[in-house]
Amino acid sequence: GLKLPLVVRLEGNNVQAGKATLAGSGLTIISGDTMADAAQKAVQALVQG
């Protein structure tokens, strides 16, 4: 497993399927809708520890 959260930005034809796959993976994966959103969520994850 992952020791740190993984922040991703998904875009494309099958984005919903990709998000569902990641959500069902059992890993701590944070999804952002834009690069700015993903960057903000990465900073939040870092601050929260």
C-alpha distance matrix in Angstrom:
0.0 3.7 6.6 9.1 10.1 10.8 14.5 16.2 19.8 20.7 24.3 26.2 27.7 24.6 22.9 22.9 21.4 18.6 17.9 18.0 15.5 13.0 14.0 13.5 10.0 8.6 6.6 8.8 11.0 14.6 17.3 20.6 23.8 25.3 24.4 26.1 24.2 20.8 22.1 23.3 20.1 18.2 21.0 20.7 17.0 18.0 21.0 19.4 17.0
3.7 0.0 3.8 5.5 6.8 7.8 11.6 13.8 17.6 19.0 22.7 25.1 27.0 24.2 22.1 22.4 21.4 18.3 17.4 18.2 16.1 12.9 14.0 14.5 11.2 9.9 6.7 7.2 9.2 12.3 15.3 18.2 21.6 22.8 21.6 23.0 21.3 17.9 18.7 20.0 16.9 14.8 17.4 17.4 13.7 14.4 17.6 16.3 13.9
6.6 3.8 0.0 3.8 6.9 9.2 12.7 15.6 19.4 21.4 25.1 27.8 29.9 27.3 24.9 25.2 24.6 21.5 20.1 21.1 19.3 16.0 16.6 17.4 14.4 12.5 9.4 8.7 11.1 13.5 16.9 19.5 23.1 24.0 22.5 23.5 21.8 18.5 18.8 19.6 16.7 14.3 16.2 16.1 12.4 12.4 15.3 14.0 11.1
9.1 5.5 3.8 0.0 3.8 6.4 9.5 12.8 16.5 18.9 22.6 25.6 28.0 25.6 22.9 23.4 23.3 20.0 18.4 20.0 18.7 15.0 15.7 17.2 14.7 13.1 9.5 7.5 9.1 10.7 14.0 16.2 20.0 20.6 19.0 19.8 18.2 15.0 15.0 15.9 13.1 10.5 12.5 12.6 8.9 9.0 12.3 11.4 8.9
10.1 6.8 6.9 3.8 0.0 3.8 6.4 9.8 13.3 15.7 19.4 22.5 24.8 22.5 19.6 19.9 20.1 17.0 15.1 16.8 16.0 12.2 12.6 14.8 12.7 11.5 7.9 5.0 5.7 6.9 10.4 12.7 16.4 17.4 16.3 17.1 15.1 12.0 12.7 13.4 10.2 8.4 11.1 10.8 7.2 8.8 12.0 10.9 9.6
10.8 7.8 9.2 6.4 3.8 0.0 3.8 6.5 10.2 12.5 16.2 19.2 21.7 19.5 16.7 17.6 17.7 14.3 12.9 15.1 14.0 10.3 11.8 14.1 12.0 11.9 8.3 6.4 4.7 6.0 8.4 10.7 14.2 15.0 13.8 15.3 13.7 10.1 11.3 12.9 10.1 8.2 11.6 12.1 9.2 10.8 14.2 13.8 12.9
14.5 11.6 12.7 9.5 6.4 3.8 0.0 3.8 7.1 10.0 13.6 16.9 19.7 18.0 14.8 16.0 16.9 13.5 11.8 14.8 14.5 10.9 12.2 15.3 13.9 14.3 11.1 8.7 5.8 4.6 5.8 7.2 10.7 11.3 10.2 11.6 9.9 6.3 8.1 9.8 7.3 6.0 9.8 10.6 8.8 10.7 13.8 13.8 13.9
16.2 13.8 15.6 12.8 9.8 6.5 3.8 0.0 3.8 6.3 9.9 13.2 16.1 14.6 11.5 13.3 14.2 10.8 9.7 13.1 12.8 9.8 11.8 14.9 13.8 15.1 12.4 10.9 7.3 6.3 5.0 6.1 8.7 9.3 8.6 11.1 9.8 6.4 9.1 11.4 9.5 9.0 12.7 13.6 12.3 14.3 17.3 17.5 17.7
19.8 17.6 19.4 16.5 13.3 10.2 7.1 3.8 0.0 3.8 6.7 10.3 13.5 12.8 9.5 11.9 13.5 10.5 9.7 13.4 13.8 11.5 13.4 16.6 16.2 17.9 15.6 14.1 10.4 8.6 5.7 4.8 5.9 6.2 6.4 9.4 8.3 6.1 9.2 11.5 10.4 10.9 14.2 15.2 14.7 16.8 19.4 19.8 20.5
20.7 19.0 21.4 18.9 15.7 12.5 10.0 6.3 3.8 0.0 3.8 7.0 9.9 9.0 6.0 8.8 10.3 7.6 7.7 11.4 11.8 10.5 12.7 15.5 15.5 17.8 16.2 15.5 11.7 10.6 7.2 7.2 6.8 8.1 9.3 12.4 11.3 9.6 12.9 15.0 13.7 14.4 17.8 18.5 17.9 20.3 22.8 22.9 23.6
24.3 22.7 25.1 22.6 19.4 16.2 13.6 9.9 6.7 3.8 0.0 3.8 7.2 7.8 5.5 9.0 10.8 9.1 9.9 13.2 14.0 13.5 15.5 18.2 18.6 21.1 19.8 19.2 15.4 14.1 10.5 9.7 7.7 8.5 10.3 13.5 12.8 12.0 15.1 17.2 16.5 17.5 20.6 21.4 21.2 23.5 25.9 26.2 27.0
26.2 25.1 27.8 25.6 22.5 19.2 16.9 13.2 10.3 7.0 3.8 0.0 3.8 5.7 5.4 8.9 10.2 9.4 11.2 13.9 14.5 15.0 17.1 19.2 19.8 22.8 21.9 21.8 18.1 17.2 13.7 13.3 11.1 12.0 13.9 17.0 16.5 15.8 18.9 20.9 20.2 21.2 24.4 25.1 24.8 27.1 29.6 29.7 30.5
27.7 27.0 29.9 28.0 24.8 21.7 19.7 16.1 13.5 9.9 7.2 3.8 0.0 3.8 5.8 8.3 9.0 9.6 11.8 13.5 14.3 15.7 17.6 19.2 20.2 23.5 23.1 23.4 20.0 19.4 16.0 16.0 13.8 15.3 17.4 20.5 19.6 19.0 22.3 24.1 23.1 24.2 27.5 28.0 27.5 30.1 32.5 32.3 33.1
24.6 24.2 27.3 25.6 22.5 19.5 18.0 14.6 12.8 9.0 7.8 5.7 3.8 0.0 3.8 5.5 5.3 6.2 8.7 10.0 10.6 12.4 14.2 15.5 16.7 20.0 19.9 20.6 17.4 17.3 14.2 15.1 13.5 15.7 17.8 20.8 19.3 18.4 21.8 23.5 22.0 23.0 26.5 26.6 25.8 28.5 31.0 30.5 31.1
22.9 22.1 24.9 22.9 19.6 16.7 14.8 11.5 9.5 6.0 5.5 5.4 5.8 3.8 0.0 3.8 5.5 5.0 6.1 8.6 9.8 10.5 12.1 14.2 15.4 18.2 17.8 17.9 14.5 13.9 10.6 11.3 9.9 12.4 14.6 17.4 15.7 14.8 18.4 19.9 18.3 19.5 22.9 23.0 22.3 25.1 27.5 26.9 27.8
22.9 22.4 25.2 23.4 19.9 17.6 16.0 13.3 11.9 8.8 9.0 8.9 8.3 5.5 3.8 0.0 3.8 5.4 5.1 6.2 8.6 9.9 10.4 12.3 14.3 17.0 17.2 17.4 14.5 14.0 11.1 12.4 11.2 14.4 17.0 19.3 17.0 16.3 20.1 21.0 18.9 20.6 24.0 23.4 22.6 25.8 27.9 26.9 27.9
21.4 21.4 24.6 23.3 20.1 17.7 16.9 14.2 13.5 10.3 10.8 10.2 9.0 5.3 5.5 3.8 0.0 3.8 5.5 5.1 6.2 8.7 9.8 10.6 12.4 15.5 16.2 17.2 14.6 15.1 12.8 14.8 14.2 17.2 19.3 21.9 19.7 18.4 22.1 23.3 21.0 22.1 25.7 25.2 23.9 26.9 29.4 28.2 28.7
18.6 18.3 21.5 20.0 17.0 14.3 13.5 10.8 10.5 7.6 9.1 9.4 9.6 6.2 5.0 5.4 3.8 0.0 3.8 5.4 5.1 6.2 8.5 9.9 10.7 13.9 13.7 14.6 11.7 12.4 10.2 12.4 12.5 15.1 16.6 19.5 17.4 15.6 19.1 20.7 18.4 19.1 22.7 22.6 21.1 23.9 26.6 25.6 25.9
17.9 17.4 20.1 18.4 15.1 12.9 11.8 9.7 9.7 7.7 9.9 11.2 11.8 8.7 6.1 5.1 5.5 3.8 0.0 3.8 5.4 5.1 6.0 8.6 9.9 12.4 12.2 12.4 9.5 9.6 7.5 10.1 10.6 13.8 15.6 17.9 15.3 13.7 17.4 18.3 15.7 16.9 20.4 19.8 18.4 21.6 23.9 22.7 23.3
18.0 18.2 21.1 20.0 16.8 15.1 14.8 13.1 13.4 11.4 13.2 13.9 13.5 10.0 8.6 6.2 5.1 5.4 3.8 0.0 3.8 5.5 5.0 6.2 8.7 11.2 12.2 13.2 11.1 12.0 10.7 13.6 14.1 17.4 19.4 21.5 18.7 17.2 20.8 21.5 18.6 19.8 23.3 22.3 20.6 23.9 26.1 24.5 25.0
15.5 16.1 19.3 18.7 16.0 14.0 14.5 12.8 13.8 11.8 14.0 14.5 14.3 10.6 9.8 8.6 6.2 5.1 5.4 3.8 0.0 3.8 5.5 5.2 6.3 9.6 10.6 12.4 10.6 12.5 11.7 14.9 15.9 18.8 20.1 22.5 20.1 17.9 21.3 22.5 19.5 20.1 23.7 23.1 20.9 23.8 26.5 24.9 24.9
13.0 12.9 16.0 15.0 12.2 10.3 10.9 9.8 11.5 10.5 13.5 15.0 15.7 12.4 10.5 9.9 8.7 6.2 5.1 5.5 3.8 0.0 3.8 5.4 5.1 7.8 7.6 8.9 6.8 9.0 8.8 12.4 14.1 16.8 17.7 19.9 17.4 15.0 18.2 19.3 16.2 16.5 20.1 19.5 17.2 20.1 22.8 21.3 21.2
14.0 14.0 16.6 15.7 12.6 11.8 12.2 11.8 13.4 12.7 15.5 17.1 17.6 14.2 12.1 10.4 9.8 8.5 6.0 5.0 5.5 3.8 0.0 3.8 5.6 6.9 7.7 8.4 7.3 8.9 9.3 12.9 14.7 17.8 19.1 20.8 17.8 15.8 19.1 19.5 16.1 17.0 20.3 19.0 16.9 20.1 22.3 20.3 20.6
13.5 14.5 17.4 17.2 14.8 14.1 15.3 14.9 16.6 15.5 18.2 19.2 19.2 15.5 14.2 12.3 10.6 9.9 8.6 6.2 5.2 5.4 3.8 0.0 3.8 5.6 8.0 10.2 10.0 12.3 12.9 16.6 18.2 21.3 22.5 24.4 21.5 19.4 22.5 23.1 19.6 20.2 23.6 22.3 19.8 22.8 25.1 22.9 22.8
10.0 11.2 14.4 14.7 12.7 12.0 13.9 13.8 16.2 15.5 18.6 19.8 20.2 16.7 15.4 14.3 12.4 10.7 9.9 8.7 6.3 5.1 5.6 3.8 0.0 3.8 5.4 8.5 8.6 11.9 13.0 16.8 18.9 21.6 22.1 24.2 21.6 18.9 21.7 22.7 19.2 19.1 22.5 21.6 18.7 21.3 24.0 22.0 21.3
8.6 9.9 12.5 13.1 11.5 11.9 14.3 15.1 17.9 17.8 21.1 22.8 23.5 20.0 18.2 17.0 15.5 13.9 12.4 11.2 9.6 7.8 6.9 5.6 3.8 0.0 3.8 6.8 8.6 11.8 13.9 17.7 20.3 22.9 23.3 24.9 22.1 19.5 22.0 22.5 18.8 18.6 21.7 20.4 17.3 19.9 22.2 19.8 19.0
6.6 6.7 9.4 9.5 7.9 8.3 11.1 12.4 15.6 16.2 19.8 21.9 23.1 19.9 17.8 17.2 16.2 13.7 12.2 12.2 10.6 7.6 7.7 8.0 5.4 3.8 0.0 3.8 5.8 9.4 12.0 15.6 18.6 20.8 20.7 22.2 19.7 16.8 18.9 19.6 16.1 15.4 18.5 17.6 14.3 16.6 19.2 17.2 16.1
8.8 7.2 8.7 7.5 5.0 6.4 8.7 10.9 14.1 15.5 19.2 21.8 23.4 20.6 17.9 17.4 17.2 14.6 12.4 13.2 12.4 8.9 8.4 10.2 8.5 6.8 3.8 0.0 3.8 6.7 10.0 13.3 16.7 18.6 18.5 19.5 16.9 14.1 15.9 16.3 12.6 12.1 15.0 13.8 10.6 13.1 15.6 13.6 12.9
11.0 9.2 11.1 9.1 5.7 4.7 5.8 7.3 10.4 11.7 15.4 18.1 20.0 17.4 14.5 14.5 14.6 11.7 9.5 11.1 10.6 6.8 7.3 10.0 8.6 8.6 5.8 3.8 0.0 3.8 6.5 9.9 13.2 15.1 15.1 16.5 14.0 11.0 13.4 14.2 10.7 10.5 13.9 13.2 10.6 13.3 16.0 14.7 14.4
14.6 12.3 13.5 10.7 6.9 6.0 4.6 6.3 8.6 10.6 14.1 17.2 19.4 17.3 13.9 14.0 15.1 12.4 9.6 12.0 12.5 9.0 8.9 12.3 11.9 11.8 9.4 6.7 3.8 0.0 3.8 6.7 10.2 12.2 12.4 13.3 10.4 7.9 10.6 10.9 7.4 8.1 11.5 10.6 8.8 12.0 14.3 13.3 14.0
17.3 15.3 16.9 14.0 10.4 8.4 5.8 5.0 5.7 7.2 10.5 13.7 16.0 14.2 10.6 11.1 12.8 10.2 7.5 10.7 11.7 8.8 9.3 12.9 13.0 13.9 12.0 10.0 6.5 3.8 0.0 3.8 6.7 9.1 10.1 11.5 8.7 6.6 10.2 10.9 8.2 9.6 13.0 12.6 11.7 14.7 16.9 16.3 17.3
20.6 18.2 19.5 16.2 12.7 10.7 7.2 6.1 4.8 7.2 9.7 13.3 16.0 15.1 11.3 12.4 14.8 12.4 10.1 13.6 14.9 12.4 12.9 16.6 16.8 17.7 15.6 13.3 9.9 6.7 3.8 0.0 3.8 5.6 7.0 8.0 5.2 4.2 8.0 8.6 7.1 9.1 12.0 12.0 12.3 15.0 16.8 16.9 18.4
23.8 21.6 23.1 20.0 16.4 14.2 10.7 8.7 5.9 6.8 7.7 11.1 13.8 13.5 9.9 11.2 14.2 12.5 10.6 14.1 15.9 14.1 14.7 18.2 18.9 20.3 18.6 16.7 13.2 10.2 6.7 3.8 0.0 3.8 7.0 8.3 6.1 6.8 10.2 10.9 10.3 12.6 15.1 15.2 15.9 18.5 20.1 20.3 22.0
25.3 22.8 24.0 20.6 17.4 15.0 11.3 9.3 6.2 8.1 8.5 12.0 15.3 15.7 12.4 14.4 17.2 15.1 13.8 17.4 18.8 16.8 17.8 21.3 21.6 22.9 20.8 18.6 15.1 12.2 9.1 5.6 3.8 0.0 3.8 5.4 5.0 6.1 8.5 9.8 10.5 12.1 14.3 15.2 16.3 18.3 19.9 20.9 22.5
24.4 21.6 22.5 19.0 16.3 13.8 10.2 8.6 6.4 9.3 10.3 13.9 17.4 17.8 14.6 17.0 19.3 16.6 15.6 19.4 20.1 17.7 19.1 22.5 22.1 23.3 20.7 18.5 15.1 12.4 10.1 7.0 7.0 3.8 0.0 3.8 5.4 5.1 6.0 8.5 9.8 10.3 12.3 14.1 15.1 16.4 18.4 19.8 21.0
26.1 23.0 23.5 19.8 17.1 15.3 11.6 11.1 9.4 12.4 13.5 17.0 20.5 20.8 17.4 19.3 21.9 19.5 17.9 21.5 22.5 19.9 20.8 24.4 24.2 24.9 22.2 19.5 16.5 13.3 11.5 8.0 8.3 5.4 3.8 0.0 3.8 5.5 5.1 6.1 8.6 9.8 10.7 12.3 14.2 15.4 16.6 18.3 20.0
24.2 21.3 21.8 18.2 15.1 13.7 9.9 9.8 8.3 11.3 12.8 16.5 19.6 19.3 15.7 17.0 19.7 17.4 15.3 18.7 20.1 17.4 17.8 21.5 21.6 22.1 19.7 16.9 14.0 10.4 8.7 5.2 6.1 5.0 5.4 3.8 0.0 3.8 5.4 5.1 6.2 8.6 10.0 10.5 12.2 14.3 15.4 16.4 18.4
20.8 17.9 18.5 15.0 12.0 10.1 6.3 6.4 6.1 9.6 12.0 15.8 19.0 18.4 14.8 16.3 18.4 15.6 13.7 17.2 17.9 15.0 15.8 19.4 18.9 19.5 16.8 14.1 11.0 7.9 6.6 4.2 6.8 6.1 5.1 5.5 3.8 0.0 3.8 5.4 5.1 6.1 8.7 9.8 10.4 12.3 14.2 15.2 16.5
22.1 18.7 18.8 15.0 12.7 11.3 8.1 9.1 9.2 12.9 15.1 18.9 22.3 21.8 18.4 20.1 22.1 19.1 17.4 20.8 21.3 18.2 19.1 22.5 21.7 22.0 18.9 15.9 13.4 10.6 10.2 8.0 10.2 8.5 6.0 5.1 5.4 3.8 0.0 3.8 5.4 5.0 6.3 8.7 9.8 10.6 12.5 14.3 15.5
23.3 20.0 19.6 15.9 13.4 12.9 9.8 11.4 11.5 15.0 17.2 20.9 24.1 23.5 19.9 21.0 23.3 20.7 18.3 21.5 22.5 19.3 19.5 23.1 22.7 22.5 19.6 16.3 14.2 10.9 10.9 8.6 10.9 9.8 8.5 6.1 5.1 5.4 3.8 0.0 3.8 5.4 5.2 6.3 8.7 9.9 10.7 12.3 14.3
20.1 16.9 16.7 13.1 10.2 10.1 7.3 9.5 10.4 13.7 16.5 20.2 23.1 22.0 18.3 18.9 21.0 18.4 15.7 18.6 19.5 16.2 16.1 19.6 19.2 18.8 16.1 12.6 10.7 7.4 8.2 7.1 10.3 10.5 9.8 8.6 6.2 5.1 5.4 3.8 0.0 3.8 5.4 4.9 6.1 8.6 9.8 10.4 12.2
18.2 14.8 14.3 10.5 8.4 8.2 6.0 9.0 10.9 14.4 17.5 21.2 24.2 23.0 19.5 20.6 22.1 19.1 16.9 19.8 20.1 16.5 17.0 20.2 19.1 18.6 15.4 12.1 10.5 8.1 9.6 9.1 12.6 12.1 10.3 9.8 8.6 6.1 5.0 5.4 3.8 0.0 3.8 5.4 5.1 6.2 8.7 9.9 10.7
21.0 17.4 16.2 12.5 11.1 11.6 9.8 12.7 14.2 17.8 20.6 24.4 27.5 26.5 22.9 24.0 25.7 22.7 20.4 23.3 23.7 20.1 20.3 23.6 22.5 21.7 18.5 15.0 13.9 11.5 13.0 12.0 15.1 14.3 12.3 10.7 10.0 8.7 6.3 5.2 5.4 3.8 0.0 3.8 5.4 5.0 6.2 8.6 9.9
20.7 17.4 16.1 12.6 10.8 12.1 10.6 13.6 15.2 18.5 21.4 25.1 28.0 26.6 23.0 23.4 25.2 22.6 19.8 22.3 23.1 19.5 19.0 22.3 21.6 20.4 17.6 13.8 13.2 10.6 12.6 12.0 15.2 15.2 14.1 12.3 10.5 9.8 8.7 6.3 4.9 5.4 3.8 0.0 3.8 5.4 5.1 6.1 8.6
17.0 13.7 12.4 8.9 7.2 9.2 8.8 12.3 14.7 17.9 21.2 24.8 27.5 25.8 22.3 22.6 23.9 21.1 18.4 20.6 20.9 17.2 16.9 19.8 18.7 17.3 14.3 10.6 10.6 8.8 11.7 12.3 15.9 16.3 15.1 14.2 12.2 10.4 9.8 8.7 6.1 5.1 5.4 3.8 0.0 3.8 5.5 5.2 6.2
18.0 14.4 12.4 9.0 8.8 10.8 10.7 14.3 16.8 20.3 23.5 27.1 30.1 28.5 25.1 25.8 26.9 23.9 21.6 23.9 23.8 20.1 20.1 22.8 21.3 19.9 16.6 13.1 13.3 12.0 14.7 15.0 18.5 18.3 16.4 15.4 14.3 12.3 10.6 9.9 8.6 6.2 5.0 5.4 3.8 0.0 3.8 5.5 5.2
21.0 17.6 15.3 12.3 12.0 14.2 13.8 17.3 19.4 22.8 25.9 29.6 32.5 31.0 27.5 27.9 29.4 26.6 23.9 26.1 26.5 22.8 22.3 25.1 24.0 22.2 19.2 15.6 16.0 14.3 16.9 16.8 20.1 19.9 18.4 16.6 15.4 14.2 12.5 10.7 9.8 8.7 6.2 5.1 5.5 3.8 0.0 3.8 5.4
19.4 16.3 14.0 11.4 10.9 13.8 13.8 17.5 19.8 22.9 26.2 29.7 32.3 30.5 26.9 26.9 28.2 25.6 22.7 24.5 24.9 21.3 20.3 22.9 22.0 19.8 17.2 13.6 14.7 13.3 16.3 16.9 20.3 20.9 19.8 18.3 16.4 15.2 14.3 12.3 10.4 9.9 8.6 6.1 5.2 5.5 3.8 0.0 3.8
17.0 13.9 11.1 8.9 9.6 12.9 13.9 17.7 20.5 23.6 27.0 30.5 33.1 31.1 27.8 27.9 28.7 25.9 23.3 25.0 24.9 21.2 20.6 22.8 21.3 19.0 16.1 12.9 14.4 14.0 17.3 18.4 22.0 22.5 21.0 20.0 18.4 16.5 15.5 14.3 12.2 10.7 9.9 8.6 6.2 5.2 5.4 3.8 0.0
